[in-house]
Amino acid sequence: MTPACVLPPAVGGIAVVLDPSRIGDNSCVIRPSRRVFVQLGVAGLLSACAAGPARRDAGILPLLARRWREVTLGSGYDPAAEPYRGWLARLGATAARHRDAMAPSERSLWPGLPFPSLAATPRRLLTLAQAYALPGTGLTGDHATAAAVAAGIGHFIQQVYAPGADPDGNWWNWQIGAPRALLEATLLTGLTGLTGLTGPNGSPGSELCAAVDHFVPESVFYGYDGTSTGANRVDLCTVMLLRGIVGANPAKAALAVSALSPVFPYVTEGDGLYEDGSFIQHTTVPYQGTYGQSLLSGLATLFAVLRGTPWEVGGLASRHVRDAVERSFAPFVHDGSCMDLVSGRAVGREPYGDHLRGRAIAATILLLGEGASGDERRRWQSMVKGWVRRDDYQNHPFDPASHARLASVLDDPAIPAAPEPMGHRLLPMSARAVHRRPGWCAALSMASHRVGHYEHGNGENLRGWHTGSGMLYWWAAGHADHYSEGFWPAVDPYRLPGTTVSAKRLPDGAGGAWGDTCPPGRWVGGATDGTYATVGQHLNGLESTMEAFKSWFFLDEAVVCLGAGITSADGVPVETIVDNRRTGGLLTKGDGWTHVEGHGGYVHPGSVQTLQAGDFTTIWFDHGVDPGGASYAYALLPGASRADTEARADLGWVEVLGNTARQQGVHVPSLRMTMVNFWNAGAVAGLSASAPCAVLVRENGDGTATITVSDPRDDLDELTLSWDRPLAARPGRHVFGRPGPGSSQITVRFA
């Protein structure tokens, strides 16, 4: 797309290039298409699904069953070679123990797993089926193992998962978890209507299909709402496809594919993929790391299984999914680990969970790449190879399919390992930002009127209250596991790095469950030119009267952090946590600076409090009890040495232009760059705005300047900027310039 307005150089003036070429990307300079939602009908997304199920060839179902085995169990590897040989042998030994210990009763299928056991018992049956279907387990094709699977499924259906039974507890177990495991176990052992094989009580496939039809009726696809959205919708469609295969019912398979159609269009609210790269689940929670990975994995599997059949998913539907790899997922994978700020309540689920999620995303991308174009596939392979090579964590769960895909890339000398990319990604629809510079990476988590402070549910993440209060994650060389093992169980939940919080005590699970914790603040977002960024958050504390205006300016070697208008009436202190590093490294304090050995430095004009206790080093500003307009300013210097930090304490390298509840801004002379968050209309250092907005101005040195502007509140029709520079102008589609002798006006219209 050509620039909307190019203002050429004038004598004694500066030309301004306003470049909307990133429209639709999180890095857009001007967003004239803000209110446009491209709505695509089912026919446009899945033209292959237009034909009715009556025309589907039931003979395709055996092909789908074979494809399912190949995709999920893997192929093309030598089961006699390590590490496959050892893993397969251990799987077989485990399955043999489970088979021999099976003791059906009214209370359980295995002692120690009392009914309903909707998760553990189906998973154990699936383990037996995998040992039956995989080579090298010692149980490959073993009749007794297949019979045990058939008997176990029949018993579980009779005692727990019976047609007509009332589901109790978590809906997911009844509609996704249990039926998928049971259907997959049936498919892998061949106990389906496709083969005619039966167990001791007849066909377990028939019994199971009747049960699935009861708990997962076709009505779950009648609307795209409730629990049938996003990743959950993909999981439900997967269950329905397996139901069609196991029951030799092409109509069910066709329904499974057609019901995917609402997943593919970009959404503007609620669950799904957004054009700026965001992925939301549970209405308000950024979730690329868990639900998003599940969605991507589910779709990659379905695409591979259905490829070359009348149900193949192609066109714009698959294009949106492939675009999500680099737009939605890759920005949040750093050196092989998936950042916690897009993992919701799963952050403290297990040690090194961020690395485990990152590896799962990597393997999924390779599977999806099998159906991508050559250039796209090679780019993804290079990216994944770089992630895996830089990932120091080695204790990843093993499955032969994923390992074979990863090994094929790692062992191919023709595939280069891509380095970490540089640049800034801002995702305003999920209030997230990621900044990458040589040697370090930072990520920011915020809450807004559309994004919750945090999510808790099922007893998880009960103290994640303040993760949306401006939590600033950062990684420097040698610290890829900083938020991995031991961080979340041990960190003080009232002192998360980067946040401004009231010390008011909160109960576990404060706020609504499942992400129902959105504050009223609408000004959350910012502007980026793809390299640098100005980001802001109008923060309202969770179950608190605390309010603050927070800004972050992301530069080459620093993140400059400003806060103003900090008020509270909670009757307790308010603090801004400069950092809370998991380290006991040497802490050095100087005049206006603090340094943590092996990690980095902090420059702060005011005094800070510090504490080293246990495994943590905490640095913070104490704003006192019930502040009435407190402020702070500091710069984070990731990876900086003590000498570099002390030298940076001379703030000549950055000028704070304003730090109030009306405007916050900085000027960086070396970059000839000015960055301002206008919380209200006003003027700062020769730059004024007619309405709240974020502005980044960079003078290019060739008589031109680039102005990046955004409307974080998402409610402007028009914005006028005044700049104390003479401009030459010509009209553009959405941008209009008005030259002046000493200053000029630029008007941006949002279509």
HUBEL-V424738 format. One line per field, one symbol per residue. ss: DSSP state (h for helix, s for strand, l for the rest). A space follows every 50 residues. Layout:
ss = ???
//
This chain:
ss = llllssllllllllsssslllllllllllllllllllllllhhhhlhhhl llhhhllllhhhhhhhhhhhhhhllllllllllhhhhhhhhhhhhhhhhh hllllllslllllslllllhhhhhhhhhhhhhhlllllllllhhhhhhhh hhhhhhhhhlllllllllllhhhhhhhhhhhhhhhhhhllllllllllsl lslhhhhhhhhhhhhllhhhhllllllllhhhhhhhhhhhhhhhhhlllh hhhhhhhhllhhhhlllllllsslllllssslllsslhhhhhhhhhhhhh hhhhhhllllllllhhhhhhhhhhhhhhhhhhssllsslhhhlhhhllll llhhhhhhhhhhhhhhhhhllllhhhhhhhhhhhhhhhhhlllllllllh hhhhhhhhhhllllllllllllssssshhhlssssssllsssssssllll llllllsllsllllllllssssssssllllllllllhhhhllllllllls sslllllllllllllllllllllsssssllllssssssssllllllssss ssssllllssssssssslllllssssssssslllllssssllssssllls ssslllllsssssllssssssssssllssssssssssslllhhhhhhhll hhhlssssslllsssssshhhlsssssslllsssllssslllsssssssl lllssssssslllllllsssssslllllllllllsssslllllssssssl l
//
